[in-house]
Amino acid sequence: MEDIDVIVLGCGAAGMAAALAAYEAGAKVVLVERYDRVGGTAAVSGGVIWVPNNPRQRAAGLSDSREDALAYFNALGHGDLVEETLEAFVEQGPAALEFLESIDALKVQLLEGYPDYYLDRPGAKPQGGRALDNDLFALGELGEWAQRITSIEDVKPMMLRETPLGGGTGVIAPEEMQRRVAGFERGFGQAMVGRLLKACLTRGIEPMLNVETLGFIKREGRIVGIEAKQESKALTLHARQGVIVATGGFEWDEEKRQAFLRGPMDAPASPPTASGDGLNLAMEAGAKLGNMTQAWWAPTLVVPDAPWPGGEPRAHPVLIERTVPHSILVNQKGLRFCNEAANYSALAGAFHQFDPQTYDYPNLPAWLIFDENFVERYPIGTRLPGQPVPDWVIRAETIEALADELEIDSGALSDTVARFNGFAEEGVDADFARGESAYDHFYGDRSREGAAVTLGAIGRAPYYAVEIRMGLLGTNGGARTDGQARILGHKGEPIPGLFGAGNAIASPTGGIYAGAGGTLGPALTFGYIAGRNAALANA
């Protein structure tokens, strides 16, 4: 290929945003994907985008500012924030959204009332406004490319705001649901990826699939292309302005997990394509690394009868199940160890607690304990209310018998359940304050009032248990960039011609998952920044 200005590695949300930004800035763009599917982790996500002071927020008359957003982050920082990149996200996020909506690459609405995750910190927005949901998108508009979206087999014909996850009822009129299914309409991350992909295809940016990048081409100290192979055929691509690395995280590479991540993590919720290819390339180019011990953490549930197409175990984030009434989390000793309804990323701290006396992690394995009331009303993994309980769910007629199945002290588990039931009756969790925060209520059963949204006794047989693992939505460490999305070398100077975005770089928000969509907001923003700056580099 001749006359390429910018090469983008990775066809997820960050990569497609970068390709579109570079194209609209006048560059000729090639979009490269190692695998035979596009969308990556974004395609299996809820698709929520968190951006402070965004256009939708302002249009709704909700107050926000650069100063509020920075105060919020700085109140949560533990030395892992870099001022330049954080400010770039906060300042450029609104422009990135405006740009992507203006070219029909996104269509979003407010998740009304969806609060930030840390409401006790200055700058937090309890009334919401920073989290945005995607409108439905008809994937049929993509033609044969619709079948190339990661996990397209998962049928999601709803917007997140219509589900309990987004504050809705989860009930859609049958005739409307039938219309959506017939029209190949999807919500969540599939809608976001679909619109981004359509915007790329409309501009003639057709992803090159099954291309494995082997290394960068460097000339006079500048990255000017890639050496690759496509289905065993050697491929050389030159780029006048630069290369953007947007290949996702490294969580499926066991060696990198062991080398970098803090604490145990064995059940990522992302696709197996997040194997650290971009990290390898950046390290070979001499990139400075940052944030490597952190991730977008989430407790997960492995559904054994629904693996990834390649046979890898597939895990699902556990959001509703641990928050609605009639359920608790317990550890190996049969004891509760956290506020089960706390935000999923911060909850990793409880799972990663280390006991120096036993030299072990006492809260792994953890078990979600629930009863028949839960089964009638709420989902568990991919199983919906009213459907049969899968065989992989452990069950027993008494709490004591359930404890025996789990090899937990029956007396301890019985006492734990009894104590929690007392809290549920009183409406106050004296141990972990479950139900006191506005966030605790958002994922709960909002048909109930007060703390009963999340507190409900476990008292109706049979009783059930599933193992909850330590997982993540993606890693957020990688090559350090500056505020222009230029990847930095060991000495802190930009590597000429090399840019980065998404989970392939050190997140501009450090290890802070500020609110729903805290991964995709920075990913789209830095994709936008990288694309624009790459298009102008060396021009």
C-alpha positions as CSV (number, residue, x, y, z in Angstrom):
1,M,0.0,0.0,0.0
2,E,1.2,3.5,-0.9
3,D,0.4,7.0,0.4
4,I,-0.6,6.0,3.9
5,D,-0.4,8.8,6.5
6,V,-1.5,7.0,9.6
7,I,-1.7,3.4,10.6
8,V,-4.0,2.5,13.5
9,L,-3.4,-0.8,15.3
10,G,-6.5,-2.2,16.9
11,C,-10.1,-2.0,15.8
12,G,-11.8,-1.4,19.1
13,A,-13.5,1.8,20.3
14,A,-10.2,3.7,20.8
15,G,-8.8,2.5,17.5
16,M,-11.8,3.4,15.4
17,A,-12.1,6.8,17.1
18,A,-8.5,7.4,16.3
19,A,-8.9,6.4,12.7
20,L,-11.9,8.7,12.3
21,A,-10.2,11.6,13.9
22,A,-7.1,11.2,11.7
23,Y,-9.2,10.9,8.6
24,E,-11.3,14.0,9.3
25,A,-8.0,15.9,9.9
26,G,-7.0,15.1,6.4
27,A,-4.9,11.9,6.7
28,K,-5.1,8.7,4.7
29,V,-5.7,6.0,7.3
30,V,-5.2,2.2,7.4
31,L,-6.9,0.4,10.3
32,V,-5.3,-2.9,11.2
33,E,-6.8,-5.7,13.4
34,R,-4.9,-8.8,14.4
35,Y,-8.0,-11.0,14.8
36,D,-11.0,-11.8,12.5
37,R,-13.4,-9.8,14.6
38,V,-13.7,-6.1,15.4
39,G,-14.8,-4.2,18.5
40,G,-12.7,-6.0,21.1
41,T,-13.6,-5.4,24.7
42,A,-15.9,-2.5,23.8
43,A,-18.2,-4.8,21.9
44,V,-18.9,-7.0,24.9
45,S,-19.2,-4.0,27.3
46,G,-22.2,-2.1,28.5
47,G,-21.1,0.7,26.2
48,V,-21.5,3.5,28.8
49,I,-19.2,6.5,28.2
50,W,-18.1,8.6,31.2
51,V,-17.1,12.1,30.3
52,P,-17.4,15.2,32.7
53,N,-18.9,18.4,31.5
54,N,-20.2,16.7,28.3
55,P,-22.6,18.3,25.8
56,R,-25.6,16.2,26.8
57,Q,-25.0,17.1,30.4
58,R,-24.9,20.8,29.6
59,A,-28.0,20.6,27.4
60,A,-29.9,19.0,30.4
61,G,-28.9,22.0,32.6
62,L,-26.8,19.8,34.9
63,S,-23.9,21.7,36.5
64,D,-20.3,20.5,35.9
65,S,-16.9,22.0,35.2
66,R,-13.3,21.2,34.5
67,E,-12.5,22.3,38.1
68,D,-15.2,19.9,39.5
69,A,-13.8,17.0,37.5
70,L,-10.2,17.6,38.5
71,A,-11.2,18.0,42.1
72,Y,-13.0,14.7,42.0
73,F,-10.0,12.8,40.6
74,N,-7.5,14.5,42.8
75,A,-9.5,13.5,45.9
76,L,-9.3,9.9,44.8
77,G,-5.7,9.9,43.7
78,H,-3.1,7.8,45.5
79,G,0.0,9.0,43.6
80,D,-1.0,7.3,40.3
81,L,-2.3,10.4,38.5
82,V,-0.3,12.3,35.9
83,E,-1.5,15.9,35.7
84,E,-0.9,16.4,32.0
85,T,-2.8,13.3,30.8
86,L,-5.6,13.7,33.3
87,E,-6.2,17.3,32.2
88,A,-6.1,16.3,28.6
89,F,-8.9,13.8,29.2
90,V,-11.0,16.3,31.2
91,E,-10.5,19.1,28.7
92,Q,-10.8,17.2,25.5
93,G,-13.4,14.7,26.4
94,P,-16.4,17.0,25.6
95,A,-14.8,17.8,22.2
96,A,-14.2,14.2,21.4
97,L,-17.9,13.4,22.1
98,E,-19.0,16.4,20.0
99,F,-16.8,15.3,17.2
100,L,-17.9,11.7,17.1
101,E,-21.6,12.6,17.3
102,S,-21.2,15.2,14.6
103,I,-20.0,12.5,12.1
104,D,-22.6,10.0,13.2
105,A,-20.1,7.8,14.8
106,L,-21.9,8.0,18.2
107,K,-25.5,8.6,19.3
108,V,-25.8,8.9,23.0
109,Q,-28.2,10.0,25.8
110,L,-27.8,10.7,29.5
111,L,-28.2,7.8,31.9
112,E,-30.5,9.8,34.0
113,G,-29.8,9.9,37.7
114,Y,-26.8,7.6,37.4
115,P,-24.4,8.9,40.1
116,D,-20.6,9.0,40.2
117,Y,-19.1,6.1,42.2
118,Y,-17.5,8.1,45.0
119,L,-20.2,10.5,46.2
120,D,-18.3,11.6,49.4
121,R,-15.6,13.3,47.3
122,P,-15.5,16.9,46.2
123,G,-16.6,17.3,42.6
124,A,-18.7,14.1,42.5
125,K,-22.2,14.4,40.8
126,P,-24.8,12.5,42.8
127,Q,-27.5,13.6,40.3
128,G,-25.5,12.0,37.4
129,G,-24.9,13.5,34.0
130,R,-21.4,12.2,33.2
131,A,-22.5,8.7,32.2
132,L,-23.9,8.4,28.7
133,D,-25.8,5.5,27.1
134,N,-25.9,4.5,23.4
135,D,-29.1,4.6,21.4
136,L,-30.1,1.4,19.5
137,F,-28.3,0.8,16.2
138,A,-29.5,-1.5,13.4
139,L,-26.5,-3.7,12.6
140,G,-28.0,-4.6,9.3
141,E,-26.6,-1.3,8.0
142,L,-23.1,-2.8,8.2
143,G,-23.9,-5.6,5.7
144,E,-21.6,-8.6,6.0
145,W,-19.4,-6.6,8.5
146,A,-22.1,-7.1,11.2
147,Q,-21.0,-10.7,11.5
148,R,-17.5,-9.5,12.2
149,I,-18.3,-7.8,15.5
150,T,-16.9,-9.5,18.6
151,S,-19.5,-11.7,20.3
152,I,-22.2,-10.7,17.8
153,E,-23.9,-14.0,18.9
154,D,-25.0,-12.3,22.1
155,V,-28.3,-10.8,21.3
156,K,-28.7,-7.4,23.1
157,P,-31.8,-5.6,21.6
158,M,-32.1,-3.2,24.5
159,M,-30.5,0.1,25.6
160,L,-28.7,-0.1,28.9
161,R,-31.0,2.6,30.3
162,E,-33.9,0.3,29.8
163,T,-32.4,-2.4,32.0
164,P,-32.0,-2.6,35.8
165,L,-28.3,-1.9,35.2
166,G,-29.2,1.5,33.9
167,G,-32.2,2.3,36.1
168,G,-34.9,0.9,33.9
169,T,-37.4,-1.9,34.5
170,G,-36.0,-4.4,32.0
171,V,-39.5,-4.8,30.5
172,I,-40.0,-4.1,26.8
173,A,-43.4,-4.7,25.1
174,P,-43.3,-8.0,23.2
175,E,-44.2,-6.4,19.9
176,E,-41.4,-3.8,20.3
177,M,-38.9,-6.5,21.2
178,Q,-40.0,-8.5,18.2
179,R,-39.5,-5.5,15.9
180,R,-36.0,-4.9,17.3
181,V,-34.9,-8.5,16.9
182,A,-36.3,-8.6,13.3
183,G,-34.5,-5.3,12.5
184,F,-31.2,-6.6,13.9
185,E,-31.2,-3.7,16.4
186,R,-28.7,-3.8,19.3
187,G,-27.8,-1.6,22.2
188,F,-24.9,-1.6,24.7
189,G,-21.4,-1.8,23.4
190,Q,-22.6,-3.5,20.2
191,A,-24.5,-0.3,19.2
192,M,-21.4,1.9,19.9
193,V,-19.1,-0.4,18.0
194,G,-21.6,-0.7,15.1
195,R,-21.9,3.1,14.7
196,L,-18.1,3.6,14.9
197,L,-17.6,0.9,12.3
198,K,-20.2,2.3,10.0
199,A,-18.6,5.7,10.2
200,C,-15.2,4.1,9.3
201,L,-16.7,2.1,6.4
202,T,-18.6,5.2,5.0
203,R,-15.2,6.9,4.8
204,G,-13.5,4.0,3.0
205,I,-11.6,2.9,6.2
206,E,-12.1,-0.8,5.9
207,P,-10.4,-2.7,8.6
208,M,-7.6,-5.1,7.6
209,L,-8.3,-8.3,9.5
210,N,-6.0,-11.1,10.6
211,V,-2.9,-8.9,10.5
212,E,-0.3,-9.6,13.1
213,T,2.1,-6.7,13.7
214,L,5.6,-8.1,14.2
215,G,7.5,-4.8,14.7
216,F,7.8,-1.1,13.9
217,I,9.8,0.3,11.0
218,K,12.1,3.0,12.2
219,R,13.9,5.6,10.1
220,E,16.2,8.3,11.5
221,G,14.7,7.8,15.0
222,R,11.1,8.0,13.8
223,I,8.4,5.2,13.6
224,V,7.4,5.2,9.9
225,G,5.4,1.9,9.6
226,I,5.0,-1.7,10.6
227,E,6.3,-5.1,9.5
228,A,3.5,-7.6,9.7
229,K,2.0,-10.8,8.4
230,Q,-1.5,-11.5,7.2
231,E,-2.4,-15.1,7.2
232,S,1.2,-16.1,6.9
233,K,1.9,-13.6,4.1
234,A,4.6,-11.0,4.8
235,L,3.2,-7.5,4.8
236,T,5.0,-4.1,5.0
237,L,3.1,-0.9,5.6
238,H,4.7,2.6,5.6
239,A,3.1,5.6,7.2
240,R,4.3,9.2,6.7
241,Q,2.9,10.6,9.9
242,G,2.8,7.8,12.4
243,V,1.4,4.7,14.0
244,I,-1.3,4.6,16.7
245,V,-1.3,1.7,19.2
246,A,-4.8,0.9,20.3
247,T,-4.7,-2.8,20.7
248,G,-6.3,-3.2,24.1
249,G,-5.0,-4.6,27.4
250,F,-2.8,-7.6,28.4
251,E,-5.0,-9.5,30.8
252,W,-5.1,-12.7,28.8
253,D,-1.3,-13.0,28.8
254,E,-0.6,-15.1,31.8
255,E,3.1,-14.1,32.0
256,K,2.3,-10.4,31.9
257,R,-0.4,-10.8,34.5
258,Q,2.1,-12.5,36.8
259,A,4.7,-9.9,36.1
260,F,2.6,-6.8,36.6
261,L,-0.8,-7.1,38.2
262,R,-1.3,-6.8,41.9
263,G,-3.1,-9.6,43.7
264,P,-4.8,-12.6,42.2
265,M,-6.8,-12.3,39.0
266,D,-7.9,-15.4,37.1
267,A,-11.3,-14.6,35.4
268,P,-11.2,-11.6,33.1
269,A,-14.5,-10.5,31.5
270,S,-12.9,-9.3,28.3
271,P,-12.4,-11.3,25.1
272,P,-9.3,-13.5,24.9
273,T,-8.0,-11.0,22.2
274,A,-6.6,-8.8,25.0
275,S,-3.2,-10.4,25.0
276,G,-0.8,-7.5,25.2
277,D,0.4,-7.2,21.6
278,G,0.5,-3.4,21.8
279,L,2.5,-3.6,25.1
280,N,5.1,-5.8,23.4
281,L,5.5,-3.4,20.5
282,A,5.7,-0.4,22.8
283,M,8.3,-2.0,25.0
284,E,10.4,-2.9,22.0
285,A,10.2,0.7,20.9
286,G,11.6,1.8,24.3
287,A,8.4,3.1,25.8
288,K,8.1,4.2,29.4
289,L,5.5,2.2,31.2
290,G,3.0,3.3,33.8
291,N,0.1,2.1,35.9
292,M,1.1,-1.5,35.4
293,T,-0.3,-2.9,38.6
294,Q,-3.8,-1.5,38.0
295,A,-6.9,-2.7,36.1
296,W,-10.5,-2.0,35.6
297,W,-11.4,-4.5,38.3
298,A,-14.7,-6.4,38.7
299,P,-15.8,-9.5,40.6
300,T,-16.9,-12.0,38.0
301,L,-18.8,-15.3,37.5
302,V,-17.5,-17.9,35.1
303,V,-20.5,-19.6,33.3
304,P,-19.1,-23.0,32.5
305,D,-21.6,-23.9,29.8
306,A,-20.9,-20.8,27.7
307,P,-17.2,-20.4,26.9
308,W,-15.6,-18.2,24.3
309,P,-15.6,-19.6,20.7
310,G,-12.0,-20.8,21.2
311,G,-13.0,-22.7,24.3
312,E,-11.5,-20.2,26.8
313,P,-13.6,-19.8,30.0
314,R,-16.0,-16.8,29.7
315,A,-16.6,-14.7,32.8
316,H,-19.3,-12.1,33.4
317,P,-19.1,-9.1,35.6
318,V,-21.3,-9.6,38.8
319,L,-23.1,-6.3,39.2
320,I,-26.8,-6.9,40.0
321,E,-26.5,-10.3,41.7
322,R,-24.5,-9.1,44.7
323,T,-26.5,-5.8,45.1
324,V,-30.2,-6.9,45.0
325,P,-31.9,-8.3,48.2
326,H,-31.6,-11.9,49.4
327,S,-27.9,-12.3,48.6
328,I,-24.6,-11.9,50.4
329,L,-20.9,-12.5,49.7
330,V,-18.9,-14.7,52.1
331,N,-15.4,-15.9,52.3
332,Q,-13.7,-19.3,53.0
333,K,-14.7,-18.9,56.7
334,G,-18.3,-18.2,56.0
335,L,-18.0,-14.5,56.9
336,R,-19.1,-11.4,55.0
337,F,-16.1,-9.2,54.2
338,C,-17.4,-6.2,52.3
339,N,-20.4,-4.1,51.4
340,E,-21.6,-6.3,48.5
341,A,-23.3,-3.3,46.8
342,A,-20.1,-1.2,46.6
343,N,-18.8,-0.2,43.2
344,Y,-17.2,-3.1,41.4
345,S,-13.7,-1.7,40.7
346,A,-13.1,-0.6,44.2
347,L,-14.4,-3.9,45.5
348,A,-11.2,-5.5,44.3
349,G,-9.4,-4.2,47.4
350,A,-11.5,-6.5,49.6
351,F,-10.8,-9.5,47.4
352,H,-7.1,-8.7,47.3
353,Q,-6.8,-8.4,51.1
354,F,-3.7,-10.4,52.2
355,D,-3.4,-12.2,55.6
356,P,0.3,-12.3,56.6
357,Q,-0.5,-14.8,59.4
358,T,-1.9,-17.5,57.0
359,Y,0.1,-16.1,54.0
360,D,-3.1,-16.3,52.0
361,Y,-5.9,-14.3,50.5
362,P,-8.8,-15.0,52.9
363,N,-11.5,-13.7,50.7
364,L,-10.7,-16.0,47.7
365,P,-12.6,-18.1,46.9
366,A,-15.7,-16.1,47.6
367,W,-19.2,-17.3,47.4
368,L,-22.5,-15.6,46.5
369,I,-25.2,-17.0,48.8
370,F,-28.8,-16.5,47.9
371,D,-32.3,-18.1,48.4
372,E,-35.4,-18.9,46.5
373,N,-36.8,-15.4,46.8
374,F,-33.7,-14.2,44.8
375,V,-34.2,-17.0,42.2
376,E,-37.7,-15.9,41.6
377,R,-36.9,-12.2,41.1
378,Y,-33.4,-11.7,39.9
379,P,-30.9,-13.0,37.3
380,I,-27.8,-15.0,38.0
381,G,-25.1,-14.9,35.3
382,T,-26.9,-15.5,31.9
383,R,-29.9,-17.1,33.6
384,L,-32.9,-14.8,33.8
385,P,-35.7,-14.8,36.4
386,G,-38.2,-17.6,35.7
387,Q,-35.7,-19.8,33.9
388,P,-34.5,-23.0,35.4
389,V,-31.6,-22.8,37.7
390,P,-28.5,-24.1,35.9
391,D,-26.8,-27.3,37.1
392,W,-23.6,-25.4,37.9
393,V,-25.3,-23.5,40.7
394,I,-24.8,-25.3,44.0
395,R,-28.1,-25.8,46.0
396,A,-29.2,-27.3,49.3
397,E,-32.4,-27.4,51.5
398,T,-30.7,-25.8,54.5
399,I,-27.9,-23.3,55.1
400,E,-26.0,-25.9,57.0
401,A,-26.2,-28.4,54.1
402,L,-25.1,-25.6,51.7
403,A,-22.1,-24.9,54.0
404,D,-21.1,-28.6,53.8
405,E,-21.3,-28.5,50.0
406,L,-18.9,-25.5,50.0
407,E,-16.6,-27.0,52.7
408,I,-17.4,-24.0,54.9
409,D,-18.0,-24.2,58.7
410,S,-21.7,-24.6,58.9
411,G,-22.0,-22.8,62.2
412,A,-20.2,-19.8,60.9
413,L,-22.3,-19.5,57.8
414,S,-25.5,-20.0,59.7
415,D,-24.5,-17.2,62.1
416,T,-23.5,-14.9,59.2
417,V,-26.8,-15.4,57.5
418,A,-28.8,-14.9,60.7
419,R,-26.8,-11.7,61.5
420,F,-27.5,-10.3,58.0
421,N,-31.1,-11.2,58.2
422,G,-31.3,-9.1,61.4
423,F,-29.8,-6.2,59.5
424,A,-32.3,-6.6,56.7
425,E,-35.2,-6.6,59.1
426,E,-33.9,-3.4,60.8
427,G,-33.0,-1.8,57.5
428,V,-29.4,-1.0,58.7
429,D,-26.2,-3.0,57.9
430,A,-24.2,-2.3,61.0
431,D,-21.2,-4.2,59.7
432,F,-20.6,-2.8,56.2
433,A,-23.2,0.0,55.7
434,R,-24.7,-1.7,52.7
435,G,-27.6,0.4,51.4
436,E,-26.5,3.8,52.8
437,S,-24.9,5.2,49.7
438,A,-27.0,6.4,46.7
439,Y,-24.7,4.2,44.5
440,D,-25.7,1.1,46.5
441,H,-29.3,1.8,45.5
442,F,-28.7,2.2,41.8
443,Y,-28.1,-1.5,41.0
444,G,-30.6,-2.7,43.6
445,D,-34.3,-3.5,43.4
446,R,-35.8,0.0,43.1
447,S,-39.3,-1.4,43.3
448,R,-38.6,-1.4,47.0
449,E,-38.0,1.6,49.3
450,G,-35.1,2.7,51.5
451,A,-32.4,0.2,52.4
452,A,-34.7,-2.6,51.3
453,V,-33.6,-1.8,47.7
454,T,-30.5,-3.9,48.6
455,L,-31.2,-5.5,52.0
456,G,-33.4,-8.6,52.0
457,A,-33.3,-11.6,54.3
458,I,-32.0,-15.0,53.1
459,G,-34.6,-17.2,54.6
460,R,-36.5,-19.2,52.0
461,A,-35.3,-22.7,50.9
462,P,-33.8,-24.0,48.8
463,Y,-30.5,-22.1,49.3
464,Y,-27.9,-21.5,46.5
465,A,-24.3,-20.6,46.0
466,V,-22.0,-19.7,43.1
467,E,-18.2,-19.0,43.2
468,I,-17.3,-15.4,42.6
469,R,-13.9,-14.9,41.1
470,M,-11.5,-11.9,40.9
471,G,-11.7,-10.5,37.4
472,L,-11.5,-7.3,35.5
473,L,-13.0,-5.5,32.5
474,G,-9.5,-4.8,31.1
475,T,-6.0,-3.7,32.2
476,N,-5.3,0.0,32.3
477,G,-1.5,0.1,32.4
478,G,0.8,0.4,29.4
479,A,2.9,2.9,27.6
480,R,3.0,6.3,29.1
481,T,1.8,9.1,26.9
482,D,1.8,12.9,27.1
483,G,-1.4,15.0,26.8
484,Q,-1.1,14.8,23.0
485,A,-1.3,11.0,23.1
486,R,2.4,10.7,22.0
487,I,4.0,7.6,23.5
488,L,7.0,8.5,25.7
489,G,10.4,6.9,25.8
490,H,12.3,5.9,28.9
491,K,13.6,9.4,29.4
492,G,10.2,11.0,29.1
493,E,10.6,12.4,25.6
494,P,8.0,11.5,22.9
495,I,9.0,8.6,20.5
496,P,8.6,10.4,17.1
497,G,5.7,8.9,15.1
498,L,4.3,6.7,17.9
499,F,0.9,7.4,19.6
500,G,-1.4,5.4,21.8
501,A,-4.9,5.2,23.2
502,G,-7.3,2.9,25.1
503,N,-6.3,0.0,27.3
504,A,-2.9,-0.2,25.5
505,I,-1.6,2.9,27.3
506,A,-1.3,4.0,30.9
507,S,-4.8,5.3,31.6
508,P,-5.1,9.1,31.9
509,T,-7.3,8.5,35.0
510,G,-4.7,6.3,36.7
511,G,-6.4,3.4,38.5
512,I,-9.5,5.5,39.2
513,Y,-12.8,4.1,37.9
514,A,-14.7,7.4,38.4
515,G,-18.1,6.2,37.2
516,A,-20.0,4.0,34.8
517,G,-18.2,4.2,31.5
518,G,-14.9,5.1,33.2
519,T,-13.0,3.0,30.6
520,L,-14.6,4.1,27.4
521,G,-14.6,7.8,28.1
522,P,-10.8,8.0,28.3
523,A,-10.5,5.5,25.4
524,L,-12.6,7.5,23.0
525,T,-11.0,10.8,24.1
526,F,-7.4,9.6,23.7
527,G,-8.3,7.9,20.4
528,Y,-9.6,11.3,19.2
529,I,-6.5,13.1,20.5
530,A,-4.1,10.5,19.0
531,G,-5.8,10.6,15.6
532,R,-5.8,14.3,15.3
533,N,-2.2,14.7,16.4
534,A,-0.9,11.8,14.3
535,A,-2.6,13.3,11.3
536,L,-0.7,16.6,11.9
537,A,2.6,15.0,12.9
538,N,5.5,15.8,10.6
539,A,3.0,17.4,8.2
